[in-house]
Amino acid sequence: GYDYRTGEITDRRHPLSGQIAAGCVLCVPFSRGSSTTTAVLLEAVRTGAAPAAIITTGMDSFFALASVVADVMYGKPVLVVALSPADFARLRSGDWIEIDEAGYVTVETEREGNDPSHR
């Protein structure tokens, strides 16, 4: 689960439970749930608690739909990028991730002053 008001990951079985994803690049292999995923992400965009971008391992229709609707309704799409499972497996919590306009992902594992609590 995701709290659309705060950006907190609320699923207590998820390894990132309790972390705040608002404004961060959220890396999840796929969405869990149903069409409510789209509604929650859309509400997070409305309240300003959405991730800056989402990286998955394949096209996720729930994330994609939320991004399109958020762009139409609020002018704020959420960038959704799909990586190969092998590339996704290289990502680590605390990595600095940049995504350019074409969707190319650059990952820095170390950055001067890197404090994972301030991602």
C-alpha positions in Angstrom: 0.0 0.0 0.0 0.9 3.6 -0.5 -0.4 6.6 1.6 -1.4 9.2 -1.0 -1.4 11.9 1.6 2.2 11.3 2.8 3.9 9.1 0.3 4.6 6.5 2.9 4.9 2.9 1.8 2.3 1.3 4.1 2.4 -2.4 3.1 4.0 -4.0 6.2 5.2 -7.0 4.2 7.1 -4.7 1.8 10.9 -4.3 2.4 10.5 -0.5 2.1 7.6 -0.4 4.6 7.6 2.9 6.5 9.8 4.7 4.0 8.6 7.9 2.3 8.7 7.7 -1.5 7.2 11.1 -2.2 9.6 13.0 -4.5 11.9 10.0 -4.9 12.4 7.5 -7.7 10.4 4.5 -6.6 11.7 1.2 -7.9 9.3 -1.7 -7.8 9.4 -4.7 -10.1 5.6 -4.5 -10.7 2.5 -3.1 -9.0 0.4 -5.2 -6.7 -3.3 -4.8 -6.5 -5.8 -3.7 -9.0 -7.2 -0.5 -10.6 -7.0 1.1 -7.1 -3.3 1.4 -7.8 -4.1 4.0 -10.5 -6.5 5.9 -8.2 -4.0 6.0 -5.3 -1.1 7.2 -7.5 -3.4 9.8 -9.1 -4.4 11.1 -5.6 -0.7 11.2 -4.6 -0.1 13.4 -7.6 -3.0 15.7 -6.6 -1.7 16.0 -3.0 2.0 16.4 -3.9 3.0 13.0 -2.4 3.7 11.1 -5.6 7.1 9.6 -6.4 9.2 11.7 -8.8 9.3 8.7 -11.1 8.7 4.9 -11.1 11.0 2.3 -12.4 9.6 -1.2 -13.0 10.6 -4.4 -14.9 7.9 -4.2 -17.5 5.1 -2.0 -18.8 2.6 -1.6 -16.0 -0.8 -0.5 -17.2 -1.9 0.8 -13.7 1.2 3.1 -13.4 1.0 4.1 -17.0 -2.7 5.0 -16.8 -2.1 7.1 -13.6 0.6 9.0 -15.4 -1.5 9.8 -18.4 -4.5 10.9 -16.3 -2.3 12.9 -13.9 -0.9 14.7 -17.0 -4.4 15.4 -18.4 -6.0 16.4 -15.0 -3.1 18.2 -13.3 -0.4 18.7 -15.9 1.9 16.6 -13.8 2.7 13.2 -15.3 4.7 10.6 -13.3 7.5 9.3 -15.4 7.3 5.5 -15.6 10.4 3.6 -17.0 10.7 -0.1 -17.6 14.1 -1.8 -17.2 15.1 -5.3 -18.0 15.0 -7.6 -14.9 18.8 -7.8 -15.0 19.2 -4.0 -14.9 16.5 -3.6 -12.3 18.3 -6.2 -10.1 21.4 -3.9 -10.0 19.5 -1.1 -8.3 20.0 -0.5 -4.6 18.1 1.6 -2.0 20.0 4.9 -1.7 21.2 5.0 -5.3 21.1 8.4 -7.0 19.0 7.9 -10.1 18.6 10.3 -13.0 16.2 9.8 -15.9 16.6 12.0 -18.9 13.8 13.1 -21.3 14.3 10.1 -23.5 13.9 7.7 -20.5 17.5 6.8 -20.2 18.5 5.9 -16.6 21.8 6.8 -15.0 22.6 5.4 -11.6 25.3 6.6 -9.2 25.9 4.3 -6.3 28.2 6.8 -4.5 27.9 10.5 -4.5 29.7 13.0 -2.3 27.6 13.7 0.8 25.2 10.8 -0.1 22.9 10.4 2.8 20.2 7.8 1.9 17.8 9.4 4.5 17.8 12.5 2.3 17.0 11.0 -1.1 
